[in-house]
Amino acid sequence: MNSLAIQVEQFGPLENVNFKLAPLMVFTGLSSTGKSYANYLVYYFLSKICNGEYKDFFDKGVDFSLQTQVVTFRLDDYLLRLEDEVQDFMRRFLGDDTIICKAKFISRLRNRECAIEIRKNDIVDDELATPAAPPKATYTMLVNGHVRNERATEYLVETFAVIYVRNYLLGYLLYRSLIYPPGRGSFVGENFSLKKEVASSMDMYNAYFRDYDYGLRNYAASIKSDLPTKLLEKTSGGDLMTVDGKQFLQLDENHRIALSASASSVKDMSPWLFFLKNHPSEYCAFCLEEPEAHQHPSVTVQIADVISTLLQRGNIFHVTTHSDYLIQRINQLIKLGYVRSNSPSLFEEICRKQNMDLSCFIDASDVSAYYFSKGKNGKTVVKTMNVDEKGIPMTSFFEVVRDLNEREREIDEIIYRMNK
């Protein structure tokens, strides 16, 4: 991702820590140590870039009456604006007017200057006209001397610069950034307008409601995706659908239940599943908070498989988790990625034996992982975990397992002595 990093000076329990952005970011460790805060900073950065909220930054110097003009801007100015606004965003996002958030967004491209030349075409485009609007003027756009769009409208001129910076900074073609926060399952089953009436003061959930509502709209009826089906087969054996504005879990041809009355495992997954079902061709950044919540381990394994498949399609994930099942499966997929890169035939062989899709693998270079703990002074310590062909180190999980096994051995000895 073009050597992007977030440098956190202060944010909640986080002080003077750095996070390298990657297609898959994993935040794990003890509770109340700042994992979610780190995740939200990544969401802030990606959402501002992907959701195109800074069009005014680029079009403020555009005069559409001119025949030819050049608009120049620096990526430094764009990133500085992100830094200036991060605290106000987080205060609204978290519903806390007192929280301090100071962060910098680091990129090796930071000092680059971009020049967009806009040439007004001599002939208007009749094809863009509507019964209510006359034919529109179009523009040819050149970035650093190279033609990027030959028929841009005024709206596209504004949008194109945002798209260019997004792709230039990230190296990814992303449509939007989506968030699935804690407790999301409690709000499913109603439409956006109703949920907005009972929304908390946190913008986090307003953003979630917006994303959920968008995910319910089926813009791609002709494009099918089997990813939601795979997960639903693990959770309920049914299908998700919307009937007369209400969401249901269809168990079979004659039986369905309201999604709001379904199991927590289904409700927690449903916003993401609806999106995958209705928008299978969109490239997105997904902010997932504990995707394993309320899930059987077999479902958690399937979640990791779906994440890996979507990574290969050009999506991005940043995830908080406490699940050893999720990380263990991610590690297996990283090992499979290593096998694939060194012996495609052996990779295909193991996929056949384990009945796995050939897109189920992860490149270690696409992963950054961080472990959060408490230091002796009570402050959060963030350890960057080295991810290689063996996967993400799981030392802390193994320590808990060893401790449990030792406790069980001592208890079993007591029972043995009692019975003897």
C-alpha positions as CSV (number, residue, x, y, z in Angstrom):
1,M,0.0,0.0,0.0
2,N,2.7,2.4,-1.0
3,S,4.5,2.5,2.4
4,L,1.6,4.2,4.2
5,A,1.7,4.4,8.0
6,I,-0.1,6.0,10.9
7,Q,2.0,7.6,13.6
8,V,-0.1,8.0,16.8
9,E,1.1,10.6,19.2
10,Q,-1.9,10.3,21.5
11,F,-5.3,8.7,21.2
12,G,-7.0,7.1,24.3
13,P,-4.5,4.5,25.7
14,L,-2.3,4.8,22.7
15,E,0.9,6.9,22.9
16,N,3.8,7.1,20.4
17,V,3.0,4.0,18.4
18,N,3.1,3.4,14.7
19,F,1.0,1.2,12.4
20,K,1.9,0.2,8.9
21,L,-1.1,0.0,6.6
22,A,-1.5,-3.3,4.7
23,P,-4.3,-5.0,2.8
24,L,-5.0,-7.1,5.9
25,M,-4.3,-5.5,9.3
26,V,-4.9,-7.6,12.5
27,F,-5.1,-6.0,15.9
28,T,-5.2,-8.5,18.8
29,G,-4.3,-8.7,22.5
30,L,-5.8,-7.7,25.9
31,S,-9.0,-5.8,26.3
32,S,-9.0,-2.0,27.0
33,T,-5.6,-1.5,25.4
34,G,-6.6,0.5,22.3
35,K,-7.1,-2.1,19.6
36,S,-10.3,-0.5,18.5
37,Y,-8.9,3.0,18.6
38,A,-6.1,1.8,16.2
39,N,-8.8,0.2,14.0
40,Y,-10.8,3.5,13.9
41,L,-7.8,5.5,12.9
42,V,-7.3,3.2,9.9
43,Y,-11.0,3.6,9.2
44,Y,-10.8,7.4,9.4
45,F,-7.9,7.5,6.9
46,L,-9.4,5.1,4.4
47,S,-13.0,6.5,4.7
48,K,-11.8,10.1,4.0
49,I,-10.0,8.9,0.9
50,C,-12.4,6.3,-0.4
51,N,-15.7,8.2,0.3
52,G,-14.5,11.3,-1.5
53,E,-15.4,13.8,1.2
54,Y,-12.7,16.3,0.1
55,K,-13.9,17.2,-3.4
56,D,-13.7,20.9,-2.4
57,F,-10.0,20.5,-1.8
58,F,-9.4,19.8,-5.5
59,D,-12.1,21.8,-7.3
60,K,-11.7,25.1,-5.5
61,G,-9.4,26.4,-8.2
62,V,-11.4,25.1,-11.2
63,D,-13.1,27.6,-13.6
64,F,-15.2,25.6,-16.0
65,S,-15.6,28.6,-18.4
66,L,-11.9,28.4,-19.3
67,Q,-10.9,26.5,-22.4
68,T,-7.7,25.2,-20.8
69,Q,-6.4,25.3,-17.2
70,V,-4.0,23.4,-14.9
71,V,-4.9,22.7,-11.3
72,T,-1.9,21.8,-9.1
73,F,-1.9,20.4,-5.6
74,R,0.5,18.7,-3.2
75,L,-0.2,15.4,-1.5
76,D,1.3,17.0,1.6
77,D,-1.6,19.5,1.8
78,Y,-4.1,16.7,1.5
79,L,-2.5,14.6,4.3
80,L,-2.1,17.7,6.5
81,R,-5.8,18.3,6.2
82,L,-6.5,14.8,7.3
83,E,-4.3,15.4,10.4
84,D,-5.9,18.7,11.2
85,E,-9.4,17.2,11.2
86,V,-8.8,13.8,12.9
87,Q,-9.5,14.9,16.5
88,D,-12.9,16.6,15.6
89,F,-13.8,13.4,13.6
90,M,-13.0,11.1,16.5
91,R,-14.9,13.2,19.0
92,R,-18.1,12.9,16.9
93,F,-17.3,9.3,16.0
94,L,-17.0,8.2,19.6
95,G,-19.4,10.6,21.2
96,D,-16.7,12.0,23.5
97,D,-16.0,15.8,23.2
98,T,-13.0,15.5,25.5
99,I,-10.9,12.9,23.9
100,I,-7.5,13.8,22.5
101,C,-6.4,12.4,19.2
102,K,-3.2,13.5,17.6
103,A,-1.9,11.4,14.6
104,K,0.2,11.8,11.5
105,F,-0.3,10.0,8.2
106,I,3.1,9.1,6.7
107,S,3.7,8.3,3.0
108,R,6.8,8.1,0.8
109,L,4.7,10.0,-1.7
110,R,4.1,12.9,0.7
111,N,6.2,15.5,-1.1
112,R,4.9,14.7,-4.5
113,E,3.1,17.4,-6.5
114,C,0.3,16.5,-8.9
115,A,-0.8,18.6,-11.9
116,I,-4.3,18.0,-13.5
117,E,-4.8,19.7,-16.9
118,I,-8.4,20.3,-17.9
119,R,-9.3,21.0,-21.5
120,K,-12.8,22.0,-22.5
121,N,-14.0,20.1,-25.5
122,D,-15.3,22.1,-28.5
123,I,-18.3,19.9,-29.1
124,V,-20.9,19.2,-26.3
125,D,-22.0,15.6,-25.8
126,D,-25.7,15.0,-26.8
127,E,-25.5,11.5,-25.3
128,L,-25.3,13.0,-21.8
129,A,-28.4,15.1,-22.3
130,T,-31.7,14.3,-20.6
131,P,-35.3,15.5,-21.3
132,A,-34.8,18.0,-18.4
133,A,-31.3,19.1,-19.2
134,P,-29.5,20.3,-22.3
135,P,-26.4,18.6,-23.8
136,K,-23.4,18.9,-21.5
137,A,-20.0,20.2,-22.0
138,T,-17.3,17.6,-21.6
139,Y,-13.6,17.9,-20.7
140,T,-10.4,16.0,-21.4
141,M,-8.4,15.5,-18.3
142,L,-4.6,14.9,-18.2
143,V,-2.6,13.9,-15.1
144,N,1.0,14.9,-15.2
145,G,0.7,15.1,-19.0
146,H,-1.1,11.7,-19.5
147,V,-4.7,11.6,-20.7
148,R,-6.9,9.9,-18.0
149,N,-10.4,10.8,-19.1
150,E,-11.6,12.2,-22.5
151,R,-15.3,12.8,-21.7
152,A,-15.4,14.1,-18.1
153,T,-18.4,16.1,-17.1
154,E,-18.1,18.9,-14.5
155,Y,-19.1,16.4,-11.8
156,L,-16.4,13.9,-13.0
157,V,-13.8,16.6,-13.0
158,E,-14.4,17.1,-9.3
159,T,-14.6,13.4,-8.6
160,F,-11.6,12.4,-10.8
161,A,-9.0,14.2,-8.6
162,V,-10.3,12.4,-5.5
163,I,-10.1,9.0,-7.4
164,Y,-6.6,9.8,-8.6
165,V,-5.3,10.6,-5.1
166,R,-7.0,7.5,-3.7
167,N,-5.4,5.3,-6.2
168,Y,-2.1,7.1,-6.0
169,L,-1.8,6.9,-2.2
170,L,-3.3,3.5,-1.7
171,G,-2.4,1.7,-4.9
172,Y,-5.9,0.3,-4.8
173,L,-9.1,0.9,-6.7
174,L,-11.6,1.1,-3.8
175,Y,-15.2,2.2,-4.0
176,R,-15.9,2.9,-0.4
177,S,-14.9,2.2,3.2
178,L,-17.4,0.3,5.4
179,I,-17.6,-0.2,9.2
180,Y,-19.1,-3.0,11.2
181,P,-18.8,-1.9,14.8
182,P,-19.4,-3.8,18.2
183,G,-23.0,-4.7,18.9
184,R,-24.0,-4.3,15.3
185,G,-26.4,-7.2,15.4
186,S,-28.7,-5.4,17.9
187,F,-29.8,-3.0,15.2
188,V,-30.5,-5.2,12.2
189,G,-34.0,-5.8,10.8
190,E,-35.1,-2.2,10.4
191,N,-34.5,0.5,7.7
192,F,-32.1,3.4,8.0
193,S,-34.8,6.1,8.7
194,L,-36.2,4.2,11.7
195,K,-32.8,3.3,13.1
196,K,-31.6,6.9,12.8
197,E,-34.3,7.9,15.3
198,V,-32.9,5.7,18.0
199,A,-29.2,6.1,17.1
200,S,-26.8,7.0,19.8
201,S,-24.8,10.2,19.8
202,M,-21.9,8.4,18.2
203,D,-21.3,8.9,14.5
204,M,-19.8,5.4,14.5
205,Y,-23.3,3.9,14.4
206,N,-24.7,6.5,12.1
207,A,-22.0,5.5,9.6
208,Y,-22.8,1.8,10.2
209,F,-26.5,2.5,9.7
210,R,-25.7,4.2,6.4
211,D,-23.5,1.4,5.3
212,Y,-26.1,-1.2,6.3
213,D,-28.8,0.6,4.4
214,Y,-26.7,0.7,1.3
215,G,-25.8,-3.0,1.6
216,L,-29.5,-3.9,1.6
217,R,-30.0,-2.3,-1.8
218,N,-29.6,-4.8,-4.6
219,Y,-27.8,-2.9,-7.4
220,A,-26.4,-6.1,-8.9
221,A,-29.2,-8.5,-9.4
222,S,-27.5,-10.1,-12.4
223,I,-24.2,-10.6,-10.6
224,K,-24.2,-13.5,-8.2
225,S,-21.8,-14.3,-5.4
226,D,-21.6,-17.5,-3.5
227,L,-19.6,-16.0,-0.6
228,P,-22.7,-15.1,1.6
229,T,-24.2,-18.5,0.8
230,K,-21.1,-20.3,2.2
231,L,-21.2,-18.4,5.4
232,L,-25.0,-18.8,5.8
233,E,-24.7,-22.5,5.3
234,K,-22.4,-22.6,8.3
235,T,-24.6,-20.4,10.5
236,S,-28.2,-21.2,9.7
237,G,-28.6,-23.1,6.4
238,G,-30.9,-20.3,5.1
239,D,-30.8,-17.2,2.9
240,L,-31.1,-13.5,3.6
241,M,-33.7,-11.4,1.8
242,T,-35.7,-8.2,2.0
243,V,-39.5,-8.3,1.6
244,D,-41.6,-5.1,1.8
245,G,-38.7,-3.2,3.4
246,K,-38.2,-5.9,6.1
247,Q,-35.3,-8.3,6.4
248,F,-35.8,-12.0,6.8
249,L,-33.9,-15.3,7.2
250,Q,-35.5,-17.7,4.7
251,L,-35.0,-21.2,6.1
252,D,-36.7,-23.0,3.2
253,E,-39.4,-22.4,0.6
254,N,-42.2,-22.2,3.1
255,H,-40.5,-21.0,6.3
256,R,-38.9,-17.7,7.2
257,I,-38.3,-15.7,10.3
258,A,-37.8,-11.9,10.9
259,L,-34.1,-11.2,10.9
260,S,-34.5,-9.2,14.2
261,A,-35.8,-12.5,15.8
262,S,-33.0,-14.7,14.5
263,A,-29.9,-15.9,16.4
264,S,-27.2,-13.4,17.4
265,S,-24.7,-15.3,15.2
266,V,-26.9,-14.6,12.1
267,K,-27.7,-11.0,13.1
268,D,-24.1,-10.0,13.7
269,M,-23.1,-11.4,10.3
270,S,-26.1,-10.2,8.3
271,P,-25.0,-6.6,7.5
272,W,-21.7,-7.9,5.9
273,L,-23.5,-10.8,4.2
274,F,-26.2,-8.5,2.7
275,F,-23.4,-6.3,1.3
276,L,-21.5,-9.2,-0.2
277,K,-24.7,-10.5,-1.7
278,N,-26.0,-7.3,-3.2
279,H,-22.6,-5.6,-4.1
280,P,-20.3,-8.5,-5.1
281,S,-18.3,-6.5,-7.6
282,E,-17.5,-3.5,-5.5
283,Y,-13.9,-3.1,-4.1
284,C,-14.1,-1.9,-0.5
285,A,-12.2,-1.4,2.7
286,F,-13.9,-3.3,5.5
287,C,-13.5,-2.3,9.2
288,L,-14.4,-5.4,11.2
289,E,-14.7,-5.4,15.0
290,E,-14.5,-8.9,16.3
291,P,-16.0,-10.7,13.4
292,E,-16.0,-13.9,15.5
293,A,-18.5,-12.5,18.0
294,H,-21.3,-15.1,18.7
295,Q,-19.9,-17.5,16.1
296,H,-19.2,-21.2,16.2
297,P,-15.5,-21.9,15.5
298,S,-16.5,-23.5,12.2
299,V,-18.1,-20.2,11.1
300,T,-15.0,-18.3,12.3
301,V,-12.8,-20.5,10.0
302,Q,-15.2,-19.7,7.1
303,I,-15.0,-16.0,7.8
304,A,-11.2,-16.2,7.4
305,D,-11.6,-18.0,4.1
306,V,-14.0,-15.4,2.8
307,I,-11.6,-12.6,3.9
308,S,-8.8,-14.3,2.0
309,T,-10.9,-14.6,-1.2
310,L,-12.0,-11.0,-1.0
311,L,-8.3,-10.0,-0.5
312,Q,-7.4,-11.6,-3.8
313,R,-10.2,-9.6,-5.5
314,G,-8.7,-6.3,-4.4
315,N,-10.5,-5.6,-1.1
316,I,-8.9,-4.4,2.1
317,F,-9.6,-5.5,5.7
318,H,-8.6,-4.1,9.1
319,V,-9.8,-6.3,12.0
320,T,-9.8,-6.5,15.7
321,T,-10.0,-10.0,17.2
322,H,-9.6,-12.2,20.3
323,S,-10.1,-15.4,18.4
324,D,-7.3,-18.0,18.2
325,Y,-9.5,-19.8,15.6
326,L,-9.5,-16.8,13.3
327,I,-5.8,-16.2,13.6
328,Q,-4.9,-19.9,13.3
329,R,-6.9,-20.1,10.1
330,I,-5.3,-16.9,8.8
331,N,-1.9,-18.5,9.5
332,Q,-2.9,-21.6,7.6
333,L,-3.9,-19.4,4.6
334,I,-0.6,-17.6,4.8
335,K,1.2,-20.9,4.8
336,L,-0.9,-21.9,1.7
337,G,0.2,-18.6,0.1
338,Y,3.8,-19.6,0.6
339,V,3.1,-23.1,-0.9
340,R,1.4,-21.4,-3.9
341,S,4.2,-19.1,-4.6
342,N,6.8,-21.8,-4.5
343,S,4.9,-24.8,-5.9
344,P,1.5,-24.1,-7.7
345,S,1.0,-27.8,-8.3
346,L,1.3,-28.7,-4.6
347,F,-1.0,-25.8,-3.7
348,E,-3.7,-27.1,-6.1
349,E,-3.2,-30.6,-4.7
350,I,-3.9,-29.5,-1.1
351,C,-6.8,-27.4,-2.2
352,R,-8.4,-30.4,-3.9
353,K,-7.8,-32.6,-0.8
354,Q,-9.3,-30.1,1.5
355,N,-12.1,-29.1,-0.9
356,M,-10.9,-25.5,-0.9
357,D,-11.3,-22.7,-3.5
358,L,-8.1,-21.8,-5.2
359,S,-8.6,-18.2,-4.1
360,C,-8.2,-19.3,-0.4
361,F,-4.7,-18.1,0.4
362,I,-3.0,-15.0,1.8
363,D,0.4,-13.5,0.9
364,A,2.5,-12.8,4.1
365,S,3.6,-9.5,2.6
366,D,-0.1,-8.4,2.6
367,V,-0.4,-8.7,6.3
368,S,0.5,-6.5,9.3
369,A,-0.3,-7.6,12.8
370,Y,-0.1,-6.0,16.2
371,Y,-0.3,-7.3,19.7
372,F,-1.6,-5.0,22.5
373,S,-0.8,-5.5,26.2
374,K,-0.2,-3.5,29.4
375,G,3.3,-2.5,30.5
376,K,4.5,-2.4,34.1
377,N,3.5,1.2,34.3
378,G,0.0,0.3,33.2
379,K,0.4,1.9,29.8
380,T,-0.4,0.2,26.6
381,V,2.4,-1.6,24.8
382,V,2.0,-2.3,21.1
383,K,4.2,-5.0,19.6
384,T,4.6,-5.3,15.9
385,M,4.5,-9.0,15.1
386,N,6.8,-10.4,12.4
387,V,4.6,-12.0,9.8
388,D,6.4,-14.6,7.5
389,E,5.5,-17.8,5.8
390,K,4.7,-19.3,9.2
391,G,2.0,-16.7,9.8
392,I,1.3,-14.4,12.8
393,P,3.0,-15.4,16.0
394,M,0.4,-16.6,18.5
395,T,2.6,-16.8,21.6
396,S,0.0,-15.1,23.9
397,F,-2.7,-17.6,22.9
398,F,-0.4,-20.6,23.5
399,E,0.5,-19.2,26.9
400,V,-3.2,-19.2,27.9
401,V,-3.6,-22.7,26.6
402,R,-0.6,-23.9,28.6
403,D,-1.9,-22.2,31.7
404,L,-5.3,-23.8,31.3
405,N,-3.7,-27.2,30.8
406,E,-1.6,-26.9,33.9
407,R,-4.6,-25.8,36.0
408,E,-6.6,-28.8,34.6
409,R,-3.7,-31.2,35.4
410,E,-3.7,-30.0,39.0
411,I,-7.4,-30.3,39.4
412,D,-7.4,-33.8,37.9
413,E,-4.7,-34.8,40.4
414,I,-6.9,-33.6,43.2
415,I,-9.9,-35.6,41.9
416,Y,-7.7,-38.7,41.4
417,R,-6.4,-38.5,45.0
418,M,-10.0,-38.0,46.3
419,N,-11.3,-41.0,44.4
420,K,-8.3,-43.1,45.5
